[in-house]
Amino acid sequence: MLELEALRQQAMLDTGLEDFGDPAFYEALERLLEALHSEARLNDFGRLRAEMTILEGLSRRLEIEDYLARHPQVAEETVLRPVFILGLPRTGTTALHHLLNQDPRNRTLRLWEAQQPVPPPETATYSSDPRIAARAEGVALTETFLPGFKQTHLIDAEEPDECYMLLNRNFMSVEYSALFHVPSYANWLYTNLCRSDSYDYHRRQLQLLQSRHPGQWVLKAPFHQLGLREILRVYPDAIIVQTHRAPLAFVGSGCSFSEVLRRSSSDVIDRAEIGRDWMTMLTAYTRTFEADRAALEPTHPGQFLDVYHDDFVANPWQVIEQLYALRGMPLDDTARARMQGWLDAHPRGKHGVHRYRLEDYAISRAEVAALFADYMRRYHLTLDEEVTV
């Protein structure tokens, strides 16, 4: 049922709602549907998965528009000095995000509320909301449908996850190109994200989510490398945290992760194709972000923090203290103890070793070196021959 009108009608039937809001999102959705039909080579499960993913986006959009129309005061919410963790994929963004989540003063986007934000969570029931148990049931099935996923990504209903999910509802999201081979859509997305109102829509959802459970946001998604100009327009006081790692330590890892995501949705898994898709994405992310950072950092002094993966692993406290200092916020003993508890409970390799080889994806050392030459020079990184995590 990957037809636009059928999907619209089903979402309206499922929710009992009719107003999708600004129709500008239809261009992205139509491009996604065309790419799914012409490029993705979906099997039966892949078609079902695509249908369910798009329907969820449409249904959540209907619910968000309805709630905001009935609660116009949400638009008065101020999103104050959010932190965006946006290093390249597989560079340590997840560990940093989860560590910061241990401080209850940090408002992270938990998986359960990201996927079902209406009604907004209440402080009084934030740990007992029935949506938590419902989402936990879905998480429990992750390894059934995505074998190997938990070796590559931390996931739990009550833990923080990436806020690309907020952009799923206007279909300007990397999730679709991660799950499916849709290069025409992905390439259009890389070019057009900052030409849309995606981050205004992102802010509206943060306002909704914090309206009954306030806090200072700490957000994370490598995808935001494409959106720096819009992030600093919409959130001019945002703190930008860029994580860094030697390129050979994350390029092959990313390809392997992409293979895990796509394997169940198509019977045609071409590793060289995955390698090309991944390198195209990394090219877009790196070139866009580096150009935008160079242009914007002089007018946003004190808002950028570089975090080096190996230094963070060796001594996370220096990074944490630098970040808290930028925010003008002390790191208290309670938060530090909770963070140490998380570190003790999550040693590297806890969920198994993630094994991969760069050459399996038809990518050479020379290609990686060429793509990241300027990046390595700017951040004083080496290429690194070690590619197992």
Sequence and secondary structure as in RCSB ss.txt:
>XXXX:A:sequence
MLELEALRQQAMLDTGLEDFGDPAFYEALERLLEALHSEARLNDFGRLRAEMTILEGLSRRLEIEDYLARHPQVA
EETVLRPVFILGLPRTGTTALHHLLNQDPRNRTLRLWEAQQPVPPPETATYSSDPRIAARAEGVALTETFLPGFK
QTHLIDAEEPDECYMLLNRNFMSVEYSALFHVPSYANWLYTNLCRSDSYDYHRRQLQLLQSRHPGQWVLKAPFHQ
LGLREILRVYPDAIIVQTHRAPLAFVGSGCSFSEVLRRSSSDVIDRAEIGRDWMTMLTAYTRTFEADRAALEPTH
PGQFLDVYHDDFVANPWQVIEQLYALRGMPLDDTARARMQGWLDAHPRGKHGVHRYRLEDYAISRAEVAALFADY
MRRYHLTLDEEVTV
>XXXX:A:secstr
   HHHHHHHHHHHHT      TTHHHHHHHHHHHHHHTS B HHHHHHHHHHHHHHHHHHHHHHHHHHH GGGG
G    S EEE   TTSSHHHHHHHHTTSTTEE  BHHHHH  SS   GGGTTT HHHHHHHHHHHTHHHHSTTGG
GTS   TTSB  GGGGGGGGT  HHHHHHS  HHHHHHHHHHGGGTTHHHHHHHHHHHHHSSS  EEEEE GGGG
G HHHHHHHSTT EEEEEE  GGGTHHHHHHHHHHHHTTTBS   HHHHHHHHHHHHHHHHHHHHHHHHHHGGGS
TT EEEEEHHHHHH HHHHHHHHHHHHT    HHHHHHHHHHHHH  TTTT      GGGGT  HHHHHHHTHHH
HHHHT    S    
